[in-house]
Amino acid sequence: MKAFHSISTSLFLAVVACRSDSGPKAPDPSGPLGAGNTWTDAFLGEAVLVADEIWIEGPEDLLEHVAIRQDPEVLDYATTTTSEGLRQEIVRKEGESAAEIRAQIDAWSVVALQKLVVLQRPGAAPVRIVATGEAAWVPVSGVEQRGPRLEFRGDRRSR
């Protein structure tokens, strides 16, 4: 637990240190799902989410808002098309105990210590993030959350 706390604290400090008012702007919230809906605001506030396993799912434009750092030397990747949608799964390679799986969804930095799954569903769907294991969500401004399971949801908003 002490190592986990140290990792999450270090990540939070790194996010705060890298903050810049002249940095990149938030992604364009409009998406291909029609002029009546825009992307959710739920993940536009800077935060760090750390957990053993993280599941991110959302609508057909999800991958426009998610970036995954790839390191094939220490992580295994699998992309499959299923009846649920396009599924990307990233796990640590056997014996790589110090490897972290890093991703970004809008302004949130995401760190999975064991596995990250991103599921882009066809059509309209809410954005849902589920973090399990030793999970911590640390916003730049706001109240930190910790627990064995944290869940976040973002719904599209009407224009």
N, CA, C and O of each residue as an XYZ file, in Angstrom:
636
protein
N       0.824     -1.189      0.000
C       0.000      0.000      0.000
C       0.869      1.254      0.000
O       0.527      2.250     -0.636
N       1.991      1.203      0.712
C       2.872      2.358      0.775
C       3.410      2.704     -0.612
O       3.506      3.879     -0.965
N       3.764      1.675     -1.406
C       4.266      1.898     -2.758
C       3.169      2.498     -3.625
O       3.438      3.393     -4.426
N       1.932      2.018     -3.477
C       0.809      2.546     -4.220
C       0.599      4.019     -3.900
O       0.424      4.835     -4.806
N       0.616      4.362     -2.624
C       0.443      5.758     -2.212
C       1.545      6.620     -2.797
O       1.288      7.733     -3.256
N       2.756      6.119     -2.785
C       3.892      6.861     -3.337
C       3.717      7.093     -4.831
O       4.003      8.183     -5.326
N       3.245      6.069     -5.561
C       3.025      6.203     -7.003
C       1.948      7.238     -7.276
O       2.137      8.126     -8.107
N       0.806      7.132     -6.576
C      -0.292      8.062     -6.849
C       0.078      9.479     -6.462
O      -0.306     10.418     -7.160
N       0.805      9.667     -5.382
C       1.240     10.998     -4.984
C       2.209     11.564     -6.010
O       2.112     12.737     -6.371
N       3.142     10.746     -6.483
C       4.100     11.197     -7.493
C       3.389     11.578     -8.781
O       3.733     12.584     -9.402
N       2.398     10.784     -9.192
C       1.659     11.096    -10.414
C       0.894     12.396    -10.277
O       0.874     13.208    -11.202
N       0.264     12.601     -9.131
C      -0.469     13.839     -8.902
C       0.469     15.034     -8.992
O       0.153     16.034     -9.637
N       1.628     14.925     -8.341
C       2.588     16.027     -8.375
C       3.097     16.270     -9.787
O       3.331     17.417    -10.166
N       3.272     15.216    -10.569
C       3.729     15.369    -11.948
C       2.681     16.091    -12.784
O       3.025     16.932    -13.613
N       1.397     15.771    -12.574
C       0.334     16.443    -13.316
C       0.297     17.924    -12.957
O       0.196     18.779    -13.837
N       0.379     18.224    -11.669
C       0.346     19.618    -11.232
C       1.547     20.381    -11.770
O       1.406     21.518    -12.218
N       2.733     19.764    -11.731
C       3.945     20.426    -12.206
C       3.903     20.688    -13.702
O       4.466     21.678    -14.168
N       3.248     19.825    -14.459
C       3.199     19.964    -15.913
C       2.079     20.876    -16.375
O       1.966     21.150    -17.570
N       1.261     21.346    -15.475
C       0.140     22.207    -15.824
C       0.617     23.513    -16.398
O       1.584     24.103    -15.914
N      -0.056     23.960    -17.422
C       0.303     25.228    -18.035
C      -0.945     25.852    -18.634
O      -1.713     25.178    -19.321
N      -1.147     27.126    -18.379
C      -2.295     27.807    -18.957
C      -2.140     27.999    -20.457
O      -3.129     28.217    -21.156
N      -0.912     27.922    -20.962
C      -0.698     28.094    -22.392
C      -0.596     26.758    -23.103
O      -0.233     26.717    -24.279
N      -0.910     25.655    -22.417
C      -0.804     24.311    -22.977
C      -1.930     24.022    -23.953
O      -2.701     24.912    -24.314
N      -2.016     22.764    -24.378
C      -3.034     22.395    -25.354
C      -4.435     22.607    -24.808
O      -4.679     22.477    -23.608
N      -5.327     22.927    -25.687
C      -6.723     23.149    -25.317
C      -7.447     21.819    -25.220
O      -6.983     20.815    -25.762
N      -8.574     21.806    -24.538
C      -9.390     20.597    -24.443
C      -9.846     20.195    -25.841
O     -10.003     21.046    -26.716
N     -10.060     18.888    -26.051
C     -10.494     18.439    -27.367
C     -11.825     19.058    -27.762
O     -12.623     19.446    -26.908
N     -12.052     19.145    -29.057
C     -13.317     19.642    -29.571
C     -14.418     18.687    -29.125
O     -14.375     17.504    -29.463
N     -15.407     19.176    -28.369
C     -16.410     18.278    -27.820
C     -17.414     17.770    -28.833
O     -18.184     16.865    -28.511
N     -17.443     18.303    -30.035
C     -18.405     17.810    -31.015
C     -17.944     16.470    -31.555
O     -16.745     16.212    -31.660
N     -18.880     15.638    -31.889
C     -18.534     14.312    -32.382
C     -19.413     13.919    -33.542
O     -20.300     14.682    -33.923
N     -19.194     12.749    -34.116
C     -19.931     12.331    -35.293
C     -21.353     11.864    -35.009
O     -22.053     11.443    -35.929
N     -21.793     11.928    -33.758
C     -23.104     11.379    -33.426
C     -24.248     12.369    -33.630
O     -25.325     12.180    -33.063
N     -24.049     13.383    -34.399
C     -25.131     14.291    -34.717
C     -24.948     15.651    -34.095
O     -24.264     15.803    -33.082
N     -25.562     16.631    -34.707
C     -25.401     18.015    -34.279
C     -26.093     18.293    -32.953
O     -25.811     19.309    -32.319
N     -27.003     17.405    -32.514
C     -27.742     17.655    -31.287
C     -26.993     17.287    -30.025
O     -27.423     17.672    -28.938
N     -25.889     16.557    -30.118
C     -25.160     16.107    -28.939
C     -23.690     16.457    -29.038
O     -23.122     16.489    -30.129
N     -23.082     16.717    -27.905
C     -21.643     16.958    -27.853
C     -21.028     16.025    -26.823
O     -21.736     15.412    -26.024
N     -19.728     15.925    -26.849
C     -18.982     15.078    -25.922
C     -19.243     15.514    -24.491
O     -19.601     16.667    -24.250
N     -19.071     14.625    -23.561
C     -19.279     14.902    -22.141
C     -18.211     15.836    -21.581
O     -17.074     15.840    -22.052
N     -18.578     16.622    -20.583
C     -17.625     17.477    -19.864
C     -16.990     16.745    -18.683
O     -16.123     17.308    -18.014
N     -17.396     15.512    -18.412
C     -17.029     14.800    -17.186
C     -15.524     14.622    -16.996
O     -15.063     14.501    -15.860
N     -14.753     14.604    -18.074
C     -13.324     14.296    -17.958
C     -12.439     15.465    -18.381
O     -11.265     15.275    -18.695
N     -13.002     16.676    -18.389
C     -12.245     17.855    -18.819
C     -11.455     18.507    -17.690
O     -10.551     19.296    -17.968
N     -11.758     18.210    -16.430
C     -10.983     18.726    -15.295
C      -9.760     17.848    -15.072
O      -9.880     16.623    -15.068
N      -8.600     18.439    -14.887
C      -7.370     17.655    -14.734
C      -7.430     16.765    -13.494
O      -7.810     17.202    -12.407
N      -7.042     15.498    -13.692
C      -7.045     14.526    -12.598
C      -6.149     13.354    -12.974
O      -5.792     13.164    -14.137
N      -5.797     12.574    -11.956
C      -5.044     11.340    -12.147
C      -5.875     10.208    -11.561
O      -6.370     10.302    -10.438
N      -6.024      9.131    -12.340
C      -6.713      7.931    -11.885
C      -5.712      6.789    -11.924
O      -5.144      6.491    -12.975
N      -5.491      6.142    -10.766
C      -4.562      5.013    -10.658
C      -5.320      3.842    -10.062
O      -6.032      3.994     -9.070
N      -5.164      2.671    -10.671
C      -5.815      1.464    -10.147
C      -5.119      0.240    -10.713
O      -4.361      0.332    -11.678
N      -5.382     -0.904    -10.104
C      -4.836     -2.147    -10.632
C      -5.368     -2.399    -12.043
O      -4.598     -2.679    -12.962
N      -6.688     -2.299    -12.207
C      -7.310     -2.502    -13.514
C      -8.269     -1.354    -13.799
O      -8.985     -0.888    -12.912
N      -8.270     -0.905    -15.057
C      -9.145      0.194    -15.464
C      -9.861     -0.200    -16.749
O      -9.248     -0.710    -17.687
N     -11.152      0.042    -16.775
C     -12.014     -0.239    -17.921
C     -12.601      1.090    -18.373
O     -13.217      1.796    -17.575
N     -12.419      1.439    -19.646
C     -12.985      2.658    -20.223
C     -13.873      2.224    -21.383
O     -13.420      1.509    -22.277
N     -15.128      2.648    -21.375
C     -16.009      2.331    -22.498
C     -16.803      3.561    -22.877
O     -17.071      4.429    -22.047
N     -17.176      3.621    -24.146
C     -17.932      4.777    -24.594
C     -18.400      4.647    -26.022
O     -18.296      3.579    -26.625
N     -18.923      5.750    -26.572
C     -19.542      5.737    -27.895
C     -18.523      5.642    -29.025
O     -17.318      5.531    -28.798
N     -19.042      5.689    -30.240
C     -18.224      5.468    -31.424
C     -17.107      6.482    -31.634
O     -16.208      6.235    -32.438
N     -17.134      7.608    -30.941
C     -16.036      8.568    -31.065
C     -15.109      8.553    -29.834
O     -14.332      9.487    -29.637
N     -15.189      7.517    -29.022
C     -14.369      7.419    -27.810
C     -12.881      7.555    -28.112
O     -12.166      8.262    -27.402
N     -12.411      6.884    -29.157
C     -10.970      6.867    -29.427
C     -10.429      8.228    -29.853
O      -9.213      8.420    -29.889
N     -11.308      9.176    -30.177
C     -10.868     10.550    -30.439
C     -10.469     11.253    -29.138
O      -9.811     12.293    -29.174
N     -10.857     10.697    -28.008
C     -10.612     11.312    -26.706
C      -9.661     10.504    -25.836
O      -9.309     10.945    -24.741
N      -9.235      9.327    -26.299
C      -8.358      8.453    -25.522
C      -7.034      8.271    -26.256
O      -7.004      8.000    -27.456
N      -5.949      8.423    -25.519
C      -4.607      8.147    -26.054
C      -3.946      7.150    -25.110
O      -4.003      7.298    -23.890
N      -3.317      6.131    -25.696
C      -2.666      5.089    -24.903
C      -1.181      5.100    -25.237
O      -0.798      5.042    -26.405
N      -0.350      5.174    -24.203
C       1.099      5.084    -24.410
C       1.454      3.624    -24.643
O       1.097      2.750    -23.853
N       2.155      3.378    -25.728
C       2.504      2.001    -26.067
C       3.976      1.741    -25.785
O       4.844      2.519    -26.179
N       4.240      0.648    -25.105
C       5.602      0.210    -24.812
C       5.653     -1.309    -24.997
O       5.506     -2.057    -24.031
N       5.862     -1.766    -26.239
C       5.789     -3.204    -26.524
C       6.856     -4.044    -25.835
O       6.751     -5.270    -25.811
N       7.877     -3.410    -25.276
C       8.895     -4.181    -24.560
C       8.386     -4.709    -23.228
O       8.840     -5.754    -22.763
N       7.446     -3.999    -22.609
C       6.961     -4.418    -21.291
C       5.449     -4.648    -21.227
O       4.933     -5.113    -20.211
N       4.740     -4.321    -22.313
C       3.282     -4.461    -22.322
C       2.824     -5.274    -23.522
O       3.408     -5.185    -24.602
N       1.771     -6.072    -23.325
C       1.142     -6.827    -24.405
C      -0.156     -6.123    -24.804
O      -0.913     -5.656    -23.952
N      -0.397     -6.057    -26.116
C      -1.576     -5.387    -26.658
C      -2.403     -6.368    -27.458
O      -1.860     -7.236    -28.143
N      -3.714     -6.233    -27.373
C      -4.616     -7.015    -28.217
C      -5.777     -6.109    -28.611
O      -6.375     -5.449    -27.760
N      -6.088     -6.081    -29.890
C      -7.240     -5.343    -30.394
C      -8.140     -6.336    -31.091
O      -7.705     -7.069    -31.979
N      -9.407     -6.359    -30.682
C     -10.362     -7.280    -31.279
C     -11.667     -6.558    -31.554
O     -12.018     -5.591    -30.877
N     -12.376     -7.044    -32.556
C     -13.718     -6.558    -32.849
C     -14.682     -7.600    -32.311
O     -14.622     -8.774    -32.679
N     -15.568     -7.153    -31.437
C     -16.539     -8.058    -30.823
C     -17.940     -7.546    -31.110
O     -18.100     -6.487    -31.717
N     -18.942     -8.275    -30.688
C     -20.325     -7.812    -30.855
C     -20.592     -6.552    -30.032
O     -21.526     -5.804    -30.322
N     -19.765     -6.317    -28.996
C     -19.908     -5.111    -28.161
C     -19.243     -3.885    -28.785
O     -19.618     -2.751    -28.486
N     -18.250     -4.117    -29.655
C     -17.543     -3.012    -30.288
C     -16.064     -3.318    -30.431
O     -15.653     -4.475    -30.347
N     -15.258     -2.274    -30.648
C     -13.813     -2.420    -30.786
C     -13.187     -2.428    -29.397
O     -13.330     -1.470    -28.638
N     -12.500     -3.507    -29.074
C     -11.926     -3.685    -27.730
C     -10.401     -3.706    -27.813
O      -9.817     -4.489    -28.562
N      -9.771     -2.834    -27.031
C      -8.316     -2.824    -26.902
C      -7.983     -3.238    -25.473
O      -8.530     -2.691    -24.516
N      -7.085     -4.202    -25.338
C      -6.682     -4.662    -24.020
C      -5.169     -4.595    -23.916
O      -4.455     -5.116    -24.774
N      -4.685     -3.955    -22.867
C      -3.253     -3.804    -22.636
C      -2.960     -4.385    -21.264
O      -3.599     -4.015    -20.279
N      -1.991     -5.300    -21.194
C      -1.592     -5.911    -19.928
C      -0.070     -5.902    -19.822
O       0.642     -5.859    -20.824
N       0.408     -5.944    -18.572
C       1.853     -6.077    -18.344
C       2.320     -7.442    -18.792
O       1.625     -8.440    -18.603
N       3.507     -7.484    -19.390
C       4.087     -8.773    -19.746
C       4.488     -9.510    -18.473
O       4.782     -8.893    -17.448
N       4.496    -10.812    -18.553
C       4.918    -11.663    -17.441
C       6.308    -11.231    -16.972
O       7.216    -11.070    -17.787
N       6.473    -11.045    -15.676
C       7.767    -10.681    -15.103
C       8.070     -9.187    -15.107
O       9.120     -8.778    -14.612
N       7.183     -8.369    -15.648
C       7.396     -6.913    -15.689
C       6.623     -6.248    -14.554
O       5.613     -5.587    -14.796
N       7.079     -6.414    -13.344
C       6.335     -5.940    -12.171
C       6.319     -4.418    -12.029
O       5.427     -3.883    -11.372
N       7.268     -3.713    -12.619
C       7.330     -2.261    -12.456
C       6.676     -1.506    -13.609
O       6.594     -0.278    -13.562
N       6.211     -2.203    -14.637
C       5.613     -1.538    -15.799
C       4.256     -0.942    -15.437
O       3.480     -1.547    -14.697
N       3.982      0.239    -15.961
C       2.696      0.898    -15.780
C       2.058      1.076    -17.148
O       2.752      1.319    -18.135
N       0.757      0.958    -17.205
C       0.008      1.171    -18.437
C      -0.573      2.580    -18.346
O      -1.435      2.854    -17.511
N      -0.096      3.458    -19.204
C      -0.495      4.868    -19.128
C      -1.395      5.238    -20.293
O      -1.177      4.827    -21.433
N      -2.420      6.029    -19.971
C      -3.351      6.504    -20.990
C      -3.840      7.885    -20.592
O      -3.546      8.378    -19.503
N      -4.580      8.489    -21.480
C      -5.158      9.816    -21.241
C      -6.569      9.775    -21.805
O      -6.782      9.270    -22.907
N      -7.539     10.304    -21.057
C      -8.877     10.540    -21.596
C      -9.190     11.993    -21.294
O      -9.364     12.377    -20.137
N      -9.259     12.785    -22.328
C      -9.383     14.230    -22.210
C      -8.299     14.741    -21.257
O      -7.116     14.574    -21.553
N      -8.656     15.356    -20.129
C      -7.649     15.920    -19.220
C      -7.255     14.960    -18.099
O      -6.460     15.327    -17.233
N      -7.788     13.749    -18.096
C      -7.451     12.779    -17.054
C      -6.244     11.946    -17.474
O      -6.204     11.417    -18.585
N      -5.276     11.833    -16.595
C      -4.174     10.887    -16.767
C      -4.595      9.589    -16.092
O      -5.045      9.595    -14.946
N      -4.448      8.485    -16.800
C      -4.902      7.186    -16.317
C      -3.695      6.260    -16.231
O      -2.915      6.154    -17.178
N      -3.545      5.585    -15.081
C      -2.450      4.639    -14.898
C      -3.028      3.336    -14.353
O      -3.539      3.280    -13.234
N      -2.932      2.292    -15.172
C      -3.348      0.959    -14.744
C      -2.089      0.186    -14.378
O      -1.126      0.170    -15.145
N      -2.088     -0.442    -13.235
C      -0.906     -1.162    -12.784
C      -0.850     -2.589    -13.323
O       0.219     -3.199    -13.332
N      -1.992     -3.136    -13.774
C      -2.015     -4.493    -14.307
C      -2.660     -4.583    -15.683
O      -2.102     -5.203    -16.588
N      -3.849     -3.960    -15.853
C      -4.576     -4.117    -17.121
C      -5.423     -2.886    -17.408
O      -5.999     -2.283    -16.503
N      -5.487     -2.521    -18.707
C      -6.360     -1.450    -19.195
C      -7.171     -2.011    -20.352
O      -6.620     -2.616    -21.271
N      -8.489     -1.805    -20.303
C      -9.367     -2.196    -21.402
C     -10.102     -0.941    -21.870
O     -10.658     -0.192    -21.067
N     -10.092     -0.728    -23.200
C     -10.843      0.373    -23.807
C     -11.809     -0.256    -24.797
O     -11.402     -0.963    -25.719
N     -13.104      0.012    -24.596
C     -14.140     -0.546    -25.456
C     -14.896      0.594    -26.120
O     -15.605      1.354    -25.461
N     -14.734      0.701    -27.437
C     -15.473      1.702    -28.210
C     -16.715      1.010    -28.771
O     -16.625      0.151    -29.648
N     -17.875      1.407    -28.244
C     -19.133      0.782    -28.654
C     -19.656      1.463    -29.922
O     -19.391      2.645    -30.141
N     -20.397      0.727    -30.758
C     -21.000      1.360    -31.932
C     -22.170      2.239    -31.490
O     -22.903      1.884    -30.567
N     -22.338      3.357    -32.132
C     -23.474      4.223    -31.823
C     -23.296      5.010    -30.542
O     -22.190      5.165    -30.025
N     -24.423      5.505    -30.045
C     -24.429      6.346    -28.850
C     -24.350      5.482    -27.593
O     -24.980      4.428    -27.509
N     -23.570      5.944    -26.624
C     -23.444      5.274    -25.332
C     -22.808      6.271    -24.372
O     -22.079      7.162    -24.809
N     -23.065      6.142    -23.083
C     -22.364      7.008    -22.134
C     -20.893      6.599    -22.051
O     -20.525      5.487    -22.430
N     -20.074      7.497    -21.558
C     -18.678      7.161    -21.279
C     -18.646      6.671    -19.834
O     -19.165      7.323    -18.928
N     -18.025      5.508    -19.640
C     -17.973      4.925    -18.303
C     -16.551      4.472    -18.033
O     -15.927      3.823    -18.872
N     -16.044      4.815    -16.861
C     -14.717      4.373    -16.430
C     -14.893      3.643    -15.104
O     -15.486      4.173    -14.165
N     -14.372      2.422    -15.041
C     -14.423      1.635    -13.809
C     -12.991      1.278    -13.436
O     -12.270      0.668    -14.226
N     -12.581      1.660    -12.231
C     -11.242      1.362    -11.713
C     -11.390      0.398    -10.551
O     -12.141      0.659     -9.611
N     -10.667     -0.727    -10.618
C     -10.781     -1.735     -9.561
C      -9.409     -2.084     -9.003
O      -8.378     -1.810     -9.617
N      -9.425     -2.695     -7.822
C      -8.188     -2.978     -7.095
C      -7.944     -1.803     -6.159
O      -8.894     -1.178     -5.688
N      -6.732     -1.510     -5.898
C      -6.423     -0.319     -5.095
C      -6.541      0.884     -6.014
O      -5.613      1.191     -6.762
N      -7.678      1.565     -5.960
C      -7.963      2.660     -6.883
C      -7.892      4.003     -6.165
O      -8.307      4.133     -5.013
N      -7.358      4.996     -6.867
C      -7.302      6.360     -6.341
C      -7.550      7.329     -7.486
O      -6.978      7.197     -8.567
N      -8.415      8.305     -7.230
C      -8.691      9.380     -8.181
C      -8.286     10.674     -7.492
O      -8.814     11.013     -6.433
N      -7.349     11.394     -8.095
C      -6.809     12.605     -7.487
C      -7.001     13.765     -8.466
O      -6.248     13.892     -9.431
N      -8.003     14.611     -8.221
C      -8.206     15.762     -9.098
C      -7.256     16.897     -8.716
O      -6.849     17.001     -7.559
N      -6.905     17.739     -9.672
C      -6.059     18.895     -9.378
C      -6.798     19.812     -8.404
O      -6.201     20.359     -7.476
N      -8.096     19.973     -8.625
C      -8.897     20.739     -7.668
C     -10.101     19.881     -7.306
O     -10.855     19.461     -8.185
N     -10.279     19.625     -6.039
C     -11.388     18.792     -5.601
C     -10.955     17.821     -4.537
O      -9.862     17.930     -3.982
N     -11.817     16.871     -4.257
C     -11.599     15.914     -3.183
C     -11.162     14.569     -3.765
O     -11.803     14.029     -4.666
N     -10.072     14.048     -3.240
C      -9.532     12.754     -3.652
C     -10.501     11.644     -3.258
O     -11.170     11.727     -2.228
N     -10.569     10.597     -4.096
C     -11.371      9.412     -3.784
C     -10.470      8.189     -3.839
O      -9.600      8.093     -4.705
N     -10.676      7.248     -2.911
C      -9.932      5.983     -2.882
C     -10.902      4.863     -2.554
O     -11.908      5.073     -1.876
N     -10.591      3.676     -3.043
C     -11.422      2.530     -2.714
C     -11.102      1.343     -3.594
O     -10.292      1.449     -4.515
N     -11.743      0.193     -3.316
C     -11.503     -1.003     -4.120
C     -12.167     -0.929     -5.493
O     -11.795     -1.667     -6.405
N     -13.158     -0.033     -5.642
C     -13.835      0.160     -6.931
C     -14.324      1.600     -7.022
O     -15.076      2.069     -6.168
N     -13.892      2.285     -8.057
C     -14.370      3.638     -8.321
C     -14.998      3.634     -9.705
O     -14.456      3.038    -10.635
N     -16.141      4.300     -9.844
C     -16.811      4.352    -11.145
C     -17.173      5.792    -11.480
O     -17.639      6.551    -10.630
N     -16.947      6.144    -12.740
C     -17.219      7.489    -13.230
C     -18.034      7.368    -14.510
O     -17.848      6.433    -15.289
N     -18.933      8.314    -14.720
C     -19.792      8.276    -15.904
C     -19.905      9.673    -16.478
O     -19.996     10.660    -15.748
N     -19.896      9.737    -17.786
C     -20.103     10.994    -18.490
C     -21.123     10.803    -19.586
O     -20.955      9.946    -20.454
N     -22.185     11.598    -19.555
C     -23.211     11.533    -20.579
C     -23.036     12.689    -21.547
O     -22.593     13.773    -21.166
N     -23.385     12.450    -22.790
C     -23.342     13.522    -23.788
C     -24.310     14.614    -23.350
O     -25.318     14.352    -22.694
N     -23.984     15.818    -23.721
C     -24.886     16.920    -23.387
C     -25.496     17.458    -24.674
O     -24.877     17.390    -25.736
N     -26.691     17.983    -24.582
C     -27.363     18.560    -25.737
C     -26.820     19.939    -25.989
O     -26.437     20.652    -25.061
N     -26.789     20.310    -27.237
C     -26.313     21.655    -27.593
C     -27.376     22.669    -27.348
O     -27.162     23.858    -27.587
